[in-house]
Amino acid sequence: MQSSVSRRRRGAAAVALGLSALMATQAAPLGTAFAEPGHDSAPWERYNLSPSSRTLHPVSVFKTGGTVDGADAVLKGGKTGLSGTGSSVTLDFGKEVSGLTTLHFAGSDGPQKVGVAFSESSTYVDMTSDASTGGPRSRDGALSVDVDGATSYTTPAEQLRGGFRYLTIFLQSGGRVDLDKVSVHYTPAPTMKDPSRYANYFYSSDDLLNRIWYAGAYTVQLNTISPKTGRVWEPPAALWDNTGDIGVGDTILVDGAKRDRTVWPGDLGIEIPSAYAAFDDTVSARNALTTVYQHQRDTGELPYAGPELNKYGSDTYHLWTLAASWDYYRYTGDTGWLSSVWDRYKKGVDFTTGKMDGKGLVSITGTSDSVRILAKGENLIANVLMWRVLDTGAQLAKTQGDDALAASYAERAAALRTAINTNFWDDTAGAYKFYPNSTIHPQDGNSLAAWYGLADQEQARRISASLKGNWNEVTSTAPENKGNPGVFSGSMEVNAHFTAGGQAADQAGVDIIRRQWGYMLNHPEGTGSTFWESFRNPGDGCVFCSTYVSLAHAWATGPTPALTFSVLGLNPTGTGGRSFDFVPHPADLTFAQGRITTPVGAVNASWKVSNGTYTAHLKAPGRTVGRAGVPTFGARIKVRVDGRLVWDGAHARAKGVHTDGEYVYIEGLRGAHSLRSSRA
């Protein structure tokens, strides 16, 4: 992602130099030049987990218990017979699914009762569902279905199950039933006609990274729901209830598929980029943010969680709403929406300003946070978030015609940055401290400082190296959370490595995606399709340690935007689709290609590294202005754009071409172009 307003300003100034000759040249349209031989024209579609039909069927039998005749017959429209109390068949949908379940029974030997239970993980498959309500029960229980002869049953709206892979059907009575049809009506992404038709894509030389990008996209899709299907709070006395009214509009981003099915502002810091990178879905983000702003208190405080939870008391999540507002605006340029919440935004900034102390730092009093209760005082992540809000708020204020406020926000951002570096930076460790007097160097605050551009490049690269020191054999860990795996904070870390840049940090970004997200995706107790809310370190004796943990949680999807924005290198940098970067971070990959969609059209790009030669293709709408970065790989290179030499290894041969030693940058590109480098 673009890391700071100041960097955007420098990029905008460079664009003004232009490359008129290059802008007039049109290269061949981007196709699938780097697709592997023998595959169809869109080989990335084989990784797409989203269904093209909203009617889903189980794909296999996971296990049976008691007396079951023809266990797999129901998969093919035949009769699966259950005889005797407790006899059961557990059907596997092959991936996480969500929606309303329909069962059809061909017959029974008189009136019978059948139980229905749901589970995300194979670990918790049982005749009672895993937990989703948040109440005192450790399990949600099972639905009870009356069967008398040929019977059809569909779960009522309140029993919509937000996320599951395994469906256990069992006899609660002592007779026999014959089950011949099972299906689920898929309810996520309610405004998509075909859930499998993504606006964007990613494809690379690494099969695992491709799988991870699409699993992240699918996780976000499962977390995109109708606002009328949220979790009801307080928890019902029995079973569960997903008819909660949790926000505005027809589609909204929530924090989990199974639970909480609620807008949590912190999660939006990852969800909004992920939903944009995969689907160009900004409407769900707008509805989530609008909902949070509508529940702002008179004091200016924004919610810790939206309806129906309606929680307050988090200074960090208050700031996440303000920071996420910039993400939405950057992707859309939606000045109408910004104007509609602008007074609330300013009131939110003032609310936190009132908590700044004599050192010029935010001193938190609302201590609720993502995975723990924070100590009161000068907390790193709150201060980094406040800097981000002021830094980007200066840009937002300009769009509202308030130049005085823009100048004030920018001045206050600069002062806060100085205060953070003075009070938190530990030069010996090469990282920021959790609190000024703490010996802990947190994953979350350090990752955000690097990702958002508060840290300078030298600091960011030292932070990247420091974060890598917290890895174990399967995951990154969070020192601020007792060394547990960082999932939400890990999503921040992934982006931090690529923002730091350089060969070591880029490779660290790719390596931790493979290690941690590959672990989640391939673990036999997972869903094989989605990423988790949390998990435990090896040696802790269990993977999840609770049936309540969500296994399709969008705060875990940081690799999806990171792979698009950084590894592929396509990153929107202006607002409303006016400008973008095409600056790849190849690490050890040999090719990547993909797309982002802006309000003025799609931007397609691809790159390939072979035998010391870098080739790339770019195709963008003429109304957008792009900056391309050609990696030098530490060597002197010549760069050609559409066959024309623009960099001879030491000097620019066209306006708007320059280098920082790691890339040769070409500014002011419009339309379609090919780029090629070779050793000078």
Salt bridges, closest charged atoms under 4 A:
GLU36 OE1 - HIS39 NE2 3.42
ASP69 OD2 - ARG176 NH1 2.76
ASP72 OD2 - LYS76 NZ 3.94
ASP92 OD1 - ARG165 NE 2.70
GLU120 OE1 - LYS258 NZ 3.51
ASP130 OD1 - ARG161 NH2 2.70
ASP130 OD2 - LYS258 NZ 3.65
ASP140 OD2 - ARG161 NH1 2.90
ASP146 OD1 - LYS113 NZ 2.48
ASP178 OD1 - ARG176 NH2 3.01
ASP180 OD1 - HIS104 ND1 2.76
ASP206 OD2 - ARG514 NH2 2.77
ASP245 OD2 - LYS228 NZ 2.89
ASP255 OD2 - HIS553 NE2 3.74
ASP260 OD1 - ARG231 NH2 3.01
ASP260 OD1 - ARG259 NE 2.73
ASP267 OD2 - HIS553 NE2 3.67
GLU301 OE1 - ARG297 NH1 3.42
ASP315 OD1 - LYS355 NZ 2.74
ASP327 OD1 - ARG388 NH2 3.81
ASP343 OD1 - LYS346 NZ 3.61
ASP369 OD2 - ARG372 NH1 3.02
GLU378 OE1 - LYS359 NZ 3.40
ASP426 OD2 - HIS441 NE2 2.97
ASP427 OD1 - ARG462 NH1 2.87
ASP444 OD2 - ARG372 NH2 2.77
GLU493 OE2 - HIS497 NE2 2.82
ASP506 OD1 - HIS585 ND1 2.72
ASP511 OD1 - ARG514 NH1 3.53
GLU533 OE1 - ARG259 NH1 2.76
ASP540 OD2 - ARG536 NE 3.38
ASP581 OD2 - ARG627 NH2 2.85
ASP588 OD1 - ARG514 NH2 2.83
ASP642 OD2 - HIS673 ND1 2.66
ASP648 OD1 - HIS651 ND1 3.98
ASP648 OD2 - ARG653 NH1 3.87
GLU662 OE1 - ARG461 NH2 2.75
GLU667 OE2 - HIS658 NE2 2.94
